[in-house]
Amino acid sequence: MSKKRSGLSGLVYSTDPDFKIPEDNQEQLSTLPAASQQLRIKLDTKQRAGKVVTLIQGFEGTQSDIEELGKKLKTFCGTGGSAKDNEIIIQGDNRDKAISWLHKQGYSKAKKI
């Protein structure tokens, strides 16, 4: 069984009155403009019980921006899916629809693999 860890590196309690929790020094990603995003669209069936999905990879930006783009794409295609790990997953073979919609939205470097 795996242990779930919090962001405090195992810190439980401190008696030091001057103790401050160390802040994460992770840089906040900023979302690139649509014209400079290099998106790759491909068809995938791996680890999906033979079901076909359209994968959109290469998005560089914040998690909220990729979720928003994924939601708009899913609405346009009329299917379900998800957006996680800098990938947008759309159920079914919707590569052509996705590419045409992305080009209309200004993602001119989107291409089918």
N, C-alpha and C positions, 0 to 999 in steps of 0.2 A: 504494500500500500504506500502510495507516495504522500509526502507531507506537503501541505500547501503553505507557502511562506508569504509573509507580508513584505512590504517594501522596507522594513526596518532591520533587515539582516539578523533576525533572531533576537532583537532587543526586547526584553520583557519589562524591565523596570529599572530606573536609575534614582539613586538617592542624592546625586549631585545637584544642588540648586541652580548651578550655572550651565547645566547640560542642555544642549539644543540638538534636536534631531537633525542629522546631516541631510541636506537637500540633494536631490538627484541633479547631477550636472549634465543631463541629457539635453542636447540642443533641440529646440522646437523646429521641426521641419516646416518650411514655408512651401506653399503649393506653387509649382511652376505655372506660367501662363499656358493656356490651351495650345497655342501655336508651337510651343517648344516641348510639349509632352510627346515622348516617343512610345506610343502604345502599340502592343503586339496582340493581335486577335487570333486565337487558334481554337480548334476543336479538341476536346479531351474526353476520354472515357476511363481513365485510370482511377482505380479504387472507388468506383461509383456503380458497381454492380451492372455494368454494361450500359448504363444510361449516358446519353450524350449531353455535354454541356459546352457552352462557349466561354472560353477564358479570355479575359482582357488583362494583360500584364504590362508592367512598366510604368504605372502611374506613380509620380513623385509628388507627395504632398501629405497633408494631414489626414488623419483617419476620418474626420467628419466630412472632408471634401470628397474622399473616395466613396463614402457611404451615400452622399448626396448624388454623385454622378451615377453610382450603381442604381439608386432608386429611380432616377430619371430614365436610365436605359431599360430597366425592367418594366417600367410603365409603358415606354414606347414599344417594346417588343411584346408586351402583353403576357409575360411569363414571370415565374418566380426566380429566385436566386439569392445571392449574398455578396457581401463585400468584406473581405478580411485578408490580412497579410499582404497588402498592396496588390490584391487581385480582385477582379470583379467576376463573379460566376453567374452566368445566365443559363437557365435550363433550356435545353434544346439547341438545335443548330440555327443560330440567329446571327451568324457572322456577317452576312451581307446587310442585314438590317442595322446591325451595330456599327459597321463601317460607314454606311451612308449617314446615319444619325450623327456620328462623331465628326464627320467631315462638315456637316451643316453647322455644328456647334463650334467649329474652329479648330478641332484637333486634326490638322492637316497631315501630320506625320503618322497617323494611325494606318497600320497595314496588316494584311492577312498573312499568316505564316502557313 
